[in-house]
Amino acid sequence: MLFFSIVYSPPNIFLFNSPIMTGSILLNRANGSLGLHAAEQLLKAHKPRVYLVIARYPAAKASIHKLDLTSLFEVHALPSKGSSALIAEHYPPLRSIICNAAHWNLVADSEKTADGYDMTLQVNHISHVALVLRLLGSFVDEGRIVLLSSIGHYRMLNHPSPDSDKQGRGFQRYPNSKLLITIWMYPLDYYLQQNPKFKNITVVAINPGGLGDSHVFQINTPRSVQLMQTFIMKPFMSVINYLVDPTFRSSAAAGLGAAEFAVGKAHTGERGYFNLLKKDESDPLTMEKDVQQRVWRKSLEWAKITRENTALQEGFDRAYTVGLM
């Protein structure tokens, strides 16, 4: 079953019962460019626009739920709502979570959420930490957590000198949030493997590629970026892919890749960072154990995760000494 979440403005979650594997799949930001195609792949193979996708597959077991990732209160309330939906609608326990929601703003200064965090940081990282760790108790014994990273998480690409350029600052906030979620993946996977119940849940962080047709280029972006997408990126996508950047591709291709990771068709049982569907090395900083531990601890604090509200007690009880990645 798919549990769709537009998660943010307007927010939703899509919950889907997969016919080819035991367990439900939760996909957030299901009305986004990648999310719509991932949802369609999940429904076909195994808010209004999301409803249209579901309508094309009337036999599918799926539902849509609201979730606002700019509110930690709502994220923390989801486990009880999600559990009720699983029981009331007879969906099996979770098999996969696709953390697809993202936010950026290239035309304004940092926006603060009601929780006091930068909105890009909260939507892209903090709320996904809370979502995953609060829902772990609803997982089956074997599954996968799919985190959306970015080629921009490499530090050589995302640290311009401080200035008053809103576009530059906005773009810096976005890849920095992707750097954090990529770092966080490693201790999450380590602690999962220390737990007998969760040891067969694998975590991947994927760079979905540069999505030339993504509507993200039309939201919170300068007019120049919008025109560039309309007249260069979209019409010449295949040319750019062939001559300039082999990871530059369509949202449909990226959605298919995310779906294949979620259902275990791509790299079954593997963990770590992937560039599209190829195993790759993430930024060297992400591999430093002390950095991983600092990000893990700080993320628990930011996301308001405690021993009492997550099933992953190993994240509090065990010293993080040797990574398994």
N, C-alpha and C positions, 0 to 999 in steps of 0.2 A: 504494500500500500504506500502511496505517496502522501506525504504530509507537506503541502505547499505553504510557504510563507513568503509573502511579499515583504514582510518583515520591516518595512520602512517606507513610508510615504507613497502610496498607502500600503500598510504592511499586511502580509499574508504568509501562511505556511501551507505547503502542499504535502499531504500524506498519501502515500501510494502503497498498495499491497502488490508486491511483485509476484507474478505467476511463475517465475523461473527460479525463485529462491525463497527460503522461509524467512519472513520478517518484513517489516515496514521500512520505507525510506522517507526521511525528512529532507526536504529541499527548501531553503529559504531564498527570498528574493526571486520567487518563481515567475514574476511578471517582467523580469529583466531580460536583456538580450540573450545571454547564455542560459538563464533559467528557463525561459520559454522553450528553447530547443532541447534542453536536458529533460524537461518535463515531457515533451512530446516523444523523445526517444524512449523514456522509461515507460510511457503508456503504450507506445506502438510496439516496442520490442518485447517484451517480456510480459483590476482586477478584472476586469472583464475579459481581457485577452486570454488569461489563464482558463477562464470558464469556457471559452471557445475551443481551446485545445482539448479540454476534458470532454466537451460535447462531441468531438470527433471520434471519441473512443467510449461509447456509452457502456460498454461491458466492463470497463476498468473500475477497480475499487479505489476511489480517490476522494479526498476532501480538502477544503481550503479553510485555513484558520488565520486569524489576525495575530500579528506580533510586531511590536514597534521596538526595534533594536536601539533606539535612542533613549529607551527607558529600561533601566535594570529592574525596576519593579515588575514590568510586564514580562521580561525575560525570566525572572525567577518564579513568576506565577505560571509560566507555561507548563512545567512538569506535571502539575496537578490537572491542568486543562487537557494536556496531551494524553495523560493516563486515562482520564475520563473518556476521551474520544476513542482511545484504543479499545476500552472495555465496551462502551456504548455502541460503537459501530463494528465491533467484532474484528478489529484489525489485530494482527499478530504483533509481538514486541518489535522494537526497532532493530533493523539490520544495518542501517547506514544513515549518516547525516552528511549532507552536502552544504557546507558553509559558503554560500555563494553571494550573500548580500555584501554590497560595497557602497561607499560614498566618497565623493571628493567635491571640492569647491575651488575653482581656479579664478574666481572673480571677486572673492570677498576674504576678509580676515578670518581667522579661526572662529568657528561657531561653537558655542558651548551647549552641551545638553543639560537637562534638568539635574543630572547627576554631577555636573561640574566638569566633565571631561570634554576634550576636543571631539567634535562630532565624528570626524574621520577616524580617529583612534577608537572611539567607542563602537561605532558600527562595524568597522573592519576587523577589530581585534577583541576588545574587552567583552562585548556582548556575545561573541562567538565562544569565548572562554566559558562564560557563564552558561550558555546554552548547552555546550557539550558536557561540561562537568555535572550539570544538574540532571541531564537526561541519561547519563550512563547507566543508572539503575534500571532503565527501561529497555536495555539492549539484550539481545540474545547472546549466546556464548561466543558467537563468531560473527564478525562484521567489519565495517570499515568507516573511518571518519575521513572525509575529503575536505581539505582546507584549500582555499584559493589564494595562492601566492601571486607573484608577478616577476617578470624579468627585471622590473625596477627595484627589487629588493636588494640587488647588488649595490653595495655602498658607493662604488665608483660612479654610479649613474644617478644617485639621488641626494647628493649633499652639495648643492651650490652654495656659494657664500651668502651670508645673511644680507638681505636688502629689503626694500619696500615693495618689491614686485609681487603683487597678489597672485598672479598666475604661477610664478616660480615657487612661492611659499606653499601655495595650494598643492602643487605637484609634489613638493617635498614631503608634505604631510602624508600623502597617499602611499608612496613607496616605503616610507618609514613604518607605516602601519603594517605593510606587507612583510617587511623585515621582521617585525615583532612576531607576527603569526607564524612565520617560518621558523624562527628560533624556538618558539613555544612548542612546536610540533615534536621536537626531539625529546624533551623531558616528558611530555604527555605520553609518547609511545613507550618510553622507558618505564614509567610508572604503571602503565597498563600491563606490561609484560611481567611485572612483579606480582600482579593480582591473579590468582588461579581462575577466577571467573572471566576476567577481561583479557587474558594473555593472548587470545586469538582475535582480538580486535586490532586491526592495523590502521595506522595513520599515515596519510600522504598529504604533502603540500604540492600543488601543481601550478605551474605557470601555464595558463590557458592560451597564451599567445596574445599578440596585438590584434584586437577584434575591430577590424576596419569599419564594420557596419553596426557597431554597438551604439545604442542611443545615449550612452554615457557621454559621448562627445557633444551632445546637444543639450546637456543639463549642467548648469553651473560652470559654463565654459565661455571664453571670449568669442565674439563673432568670428574672429579669424580662424579659430579652431573649428567652428561649425561649418564655415565655408570650405575649409581644407578637407573636412570629411566628405562634404557633398560633391566637390568637384575633383578631388584627387584620391582620397583614401578608398572610397567605395567603388568608383568606376575603374580604378586601376589596382584593385586589390590583388589580382592574380599576378600582375606585372611586378608589384612591390614584393610579393611573396617569392617570385622567381629570381629577381635581380638584386634585391636589397636585403630582405629579412624573411627567411624561411618559416619563422614563427608567426608571421602576419597572415591572418586567415579570417574566416567568417565565424560569426557567433554560432551558426549551426554546427560547424566542425568542432568548436570548443564544447558545445553542449553535449555532443555525442561522446566526446572524450570523458567529460565529467560523469556522464551516465554509466559508461563502461567501467570506470573506477568504482563507482558506487555499488554496482551489482557483482563486482568481482571478475568481470570479463577481462579487464586490463590488469596485468601484473598481480595475479592472485597471490595473496600472502606476503607481498612485498611491502616495504615501508620506505619512507624518506621523501626526498625532493625529486620531482619529475618536471622536465621541460617538455610540454605537450605530453606525449605518451612514452617518452624516453627517460630512463633513470639518469639523473645528472647530479652534479655537485652544487650545493647551495653556497652562498657567500661564506668565506672562511670564518667570519665572525659567528655564524650560526652554529659552528662546530665546536666552539670554545665552551667547555663544560661549566666554567664559572659564570659565563654570560648566560648560558641556558638556565642555570639555577636562579640567577638574579631575575631574569625575565619570568620564570615560573612563579617565584615567590611574589613578585610585584603584580603579576597578572591575577593571582589569587586575591590579593588585597583590592585591586581595582574592581574586580568582578564580584566582590563580596562573597567569595566562596570560603566556606568553613568546613570543619570536620562534620558538622551537623547537617549540611545540606548537599553533600556529594557522596557517592558510593565509593569514590576512589580515595580510600584512606591512606594508601601508600604515598600519596603526594604530600602527606604531613608526617608520616611515621618513619619513612626511610630516608637516609642520607643519600644524596645524589652524588655518587662517587664515580661510577663507570657507566658510560652510555653504551647502548647496544646497537647504535646506528652505524 
